[in-house]
Amino acid sequence: MMEVPHHSVYNSASLSADDNLKHHTPAIFGFGSYRVTDGHPDHEAALRHALLSGITLIDTSTNYTNGGSEKLIGRVLNDATFMATVPS
């Protein structure tokens, strides 16, 4: 059986960029945005749920829905009020 690595918690604000890279734990799960597009409430809800659940990896491309997935992801990640509720 594969053991899931323990994610250690640290204050990233007190670390340099190099230290952050050294302490980063790779994501086990990610959010794929191949069929996700901006302007679709269910897609936005799914992305917000993924982020609130601890997802730290988002797969996207400008080819996905002609850039609609990146617009949605950018808008959600730039929502400072929402991002303040996302676990770090």
C-alpha positions as MATLAB code, in Angstrom:
seq = 'MMEVPHHSVYNSASLSADDNLKHHTPAIFGFGSYRVTDGHPDHEAALRHALLSGITLIDTSTNYTNGGSEKLIGRVLNDATFMATVPS';
ca = [
       0.000    0.000    0.000;
       1.329    3.448   -0.922;
       1.860    5.782    2.000;
       0.532    9.303    1.531;
       3.214   11.843    2.510;
       2.529   14.095    5.473;
       2.208   17.754    4.525;
       4.099   19.894    6.978;
       2.697   23.321    7.773;
       4.983   26.337    7.754;
       4.695   30.069    7.454;
       5.639   30.740    3.834;
       5.723   34.508    4.450;
       8.844   34.088    6.599;
      10.721   32.044    3.972;
      12.672   33.172    0.922;
      11.652   32.030   -2.572;
      14.441   29.408   -2.494;
      13.268   28.116    0.892;
       9.697   27.871   -0.412;
      10.890   25.665   -3.266;
      12.817   23.426   -0.868;
       9.782   22.973    1.411;
       7.138   22.474   -1.280;
       5.374   19.125   -1.198;
       4.208   18.008   -4.660;
       0.461   17.774   -5.122;
      -1.127   14.349   -5.002;
      -4.324   15.522   -6.705;
      -5.036   18.377   -9.088;
      -7.880   20.200  -10.797;
      -8.081   19.596  -14.538;
      -9.708   22.395  -16.501;
      -9.962   20.838  -19.958;
     -13.759   21.258  -20.231;
     -14.071   24.167  -17.762;
     -15.013   27.615  -18.999;
     -15.727   31.086  -17.645;
     -19.357   32.053  -17.252;
     -20.548   28.593  -16.183;
     -21.607   28.630  -12.489;
     -21.077   24.877  -11.993;
     -17.503   25.118  -13.276;
     -16.726   28.008  -10.953;
     -18.284   26.154   -8.017;
     -16.182   23.058   -8.801;
     -12.971   25.119   -8.904;
     -13.789   26.900   -5.646;
     -14.613   23.567   -3.998;
     -11.304   22.092   -5.198;
      -9.338   25.028   -3.782;
     -11.196   24.902   -0.475;
     -10.455   21.171   -0.326;
      -6.717   21.833   -0.518;
      -5.992   21.406   -4.231;
      -2.750   23.226   -5.095;
      -2.255   22.053   -8.681;
      -4.414   23.379  -11.526;
      -3.896   22.053  -15.054;
      -4.833   24.581  -17.722;
      -4.035   25.692  -21.243;
      -5.085   28.524  -23.526;
      -6.380   25.765  -25.825;
      -8.979   24.719  -23.252;
     -12.292   26.336  -24.267;
     -10.393   29.039  -26.194;
      -8.894   30.480  -23.007;
     -12.143   30.331  -21.030;
     -10.637   28.037  -18.415;
      -7.754   30.429  -17.783;
     -10.129   33.385  -17.495;
     -12.166   31.537  -14.867;
      -9.098   30.370  -12.943;
      -7.585   33.859  -13.019;
     -10.801   35.458  -11.822;
     -11.219   32.991   -8.942;
      -7.558   33.238   -7.877;
      -7.763   37.043   -7.980;
     -10.837   37.050   -5.715;
      -9.027   38.162   -2.550;
     -12.083   37.637   -0.332;
     -12.423   34.025   -1.468;
      -8.687   33.296   -1.380;
      -8.549   34.464    2.246;
     -10.710   31.432    3.100;
      -8.545   28.903    1.228;
      -6.281   26.807    3.474;
      -2.580   27.522    3.008;
];
